[in-house]
Amino acid sequence: MRSHSVARTILATVMVVAALALSACTSSAASDEVVVSTVAVAGELRVAFYGDSYTRGTGASTEERRWSTVLAEQRGWSEFNPSVSGLGFVRNRTIFGEGDLPSFIIADNPDIVIVTMGLNDNFTFDTQSAELRAQIVDDFDRLVTGLPDARLIVVEPFWYKAERPASVDVIISWVHDAATVVGADYIPDASYWLAGQPEWMASDSLHPNDAGHAAIASQLDQALRTLGL
């Protein structure tokens, strides 16, 4: 654990105001204000999550039941989760560089970064695929360059249906390749964790419910144990 974790202040409140899309996993977009409050305790690992509505916790009955918070509680982590609904590596993204989520994560200086991006890029793949692959590489490169002492863990992009458009596996391959290039840890098979499990989905049939979030937390916990965490 790096010394900055011990020295981190007890209360950190971060407000991220982003003109990004609401409702991930849909084709509509709206501006969204995200307020992230975290309590850091000296000695805890600081873990940042870079994701969309699945990681923000949409579908869970309370924030405490979203998978990232469940996992952080189980492992005694200090959680930093500025994830934004509707966000992709390029979808619904108007800021690239200072002021985007990677920049907020770098500024937080965590010990571990867990990336769960890519699902929403399927919905604009036909029009944005040309820039998507390069942006994945750029995001990962910025994170490892800006956080040289942090461990970067990239999760295979989530999917939620048994039916898989061709773009799903293409994006997965690009994310995997980019993770390999920067030397990040990679967790496979996450696109299958919820597929074909309607009892794990919220009433919108798009986002995981409490049981779905618990299932993601359990799968990730096992995958992290495999990585030695």
N, C-alpha and C positions, 0 to 999 in steps of 0.2 A: 504494500500500500504506500502511495506516495505521501510525503509529509504534508502536502497542501490539504489532504483530507482531514488531518488532525487539527489543522489550523483554521479550517473553514468555520465561519460564524454560525451560531445556533439557528438563526432564522434568516432565510433568504426568500424574498418574494420577487418573482420575475413576471412582468407583464409583457406579453408579446401581442402586438396589434398588427394583424396581417390582412391584407385585402385578398383573401383566398376563399376557396369554395367551402360551403357547409356540406352537409350530407355526402359523405364518401360513398363510393360504389353506385353513384347515380350520374346522370349526364348533366344535371343542373349545377349552377354555381351561384354562390352568394358570398358577400364579404362576411368575415368571421372574426370576432375578437376573442382571443384566448388568454385567460389569466391563469398562470401557473404558480401555485404557492407550495413551497417545500420547506420541510424542517430537517436540517442536517445536524447530526449528532457527531461529536468528535470521535474518530476512530472507525466510523462506518465507511464502507465503500460507497462512493458516489457513482450512480449509474444513470446515464442519460438514454432516453428512448427517442428515436427519430422515426416517426411513422404518421399514419393517417388516422381515420376515425376508428379503425380496429384497435389501434394502440391508444388513442385518446380515450376510448372507453364507451363509444356509442353502442347502445344495446344493453349495457349493464344497468342494473337498477340504481346503483350508486357508484361514485368514483372508487370507493374502497373495494368494489367487486370487479373492477376492470383487471385484466390479466397482468398488466405491468405492476400495478399496486399490490395485487395478491402475491406476485413473485417477489417483489421487493420486501414485503412484510415477512414472507417465509424465510428469506435469506438475510434479513437484517440490513438491507441496503437503504441508503438515502436516495430517493427517486427524483429525477428531473425529467419531466415529461411535457414538452411543449408541442406535442403532436397536433396536427391540424386536419380536420375533416375535409375530405375531397382532394387532398394534396397528393400529387405524384412527383416523380423526379422532374417531370416537365408539366404535367397536367395541372391546370389551375394555379400555376406558379408564375408570378410576375416579378419576383426578386431573385436574382442570382448573384450571390456574393454578400456583402455586408447588409444585414437586415433580414436574411433568410434563416431558416431553421438551423442549417449547419453552423452558421455564424453564432447563433445563440448557444448552441451546444459547445462550441469551441470556447466561448466566453465563460461558460460554466465550469470548464476545466475538470471534467469527470474522470474517474478511474477507468470506467468501462462505457463504451457506446454500443447500444444494440439498435441495429437498423432493420426496420420492417416495412420498407417502402416498395412500391411497384404495382400494387393491385390496381390503383386508379388509372395508371397509364394504359391499361388495356382498353379503356373507353375512348381514348383518343389516339390509339395506335396507328390507325390508317393515316392520320394527318400529322402526327408528331414523331413517328418512329425515326425519322432522319436525324433528329437532334437528341433523341432519348438515350441511345447507347453512350454517346460522348458525355452526356450529363451525369449518367450513373458513375462513370469513371471519374469525372471531375469532382463530384460530391465526395466520393471515397478518398480521393487524393487529398482534398482539402482537410478532411477529418484526420487522416493520419499525419499530414504535415503540421496541422494546427495543434494536434494533441499527440506529440511523439511518444509520450509515456503511457498513453491510454491503450487499452485493449479494444480493438474494433471487432464486433461480432455481427455478422450479416446473416439475417434469416431469409430463407427462400420466401419470395413474395407470397402473401396469403391469397387464397381463392376460396370461393364459398359455394360453388355449384359442382354437381357431378359432371355437367357439360363444361368443356374447356375449349374456348376459342383458340385458334393456333397461336395467337399473340401471347397467351399465358406462358407457354413453354419457351417462346422466343425471349420474352422478358426475363424469365427465370435464368436462361442461359447467359444473358448479358450481365445480370446481377452476379451470378456465380463467377463468370470470367473476370469481372471488375474486382470482386473480392479477392480472387487469386492474385491478380496483378499487384495489389497493395499489401498482400500478406495478411489479410484479415481471416479470422475464423469464419467458417460457413456452416450454417445449420440447414440441412436439406429437408425436403418432404413437407414443409409447412403448408403448401398449397393443397394438401390432401387432408389436413387435420380436421377440417369442418365439412368437407364435401360429403354429401350423402348422409348427413346427420341433422335432419330437420328439427329434432328436439333440442338442438344446441343453438338454434337461430331465434332471434327476436321476431316480433310480429310483423316487422317489415320484410322479413325473409332475406335481408341483406347483411345484417350485423349479428354477431354472436350475442346471445343472452347471457345471464349469469353462469349458466352451466357451460356455455361455449367459452366464455372467458376463463372459467376454471380449467377447462380442458386444454386451452392454449397454455395457461400457466404450468400445468402438469407436464405437457409435452416439452416445453422449453426448459423446465427444471431438469428433466431427464437428459435433454440434449446438452445442457450446460455441464452436467455431471460427466458426460462423455468427453467434454472438452477439458475436464479437470478443474472445473469451477464449482 
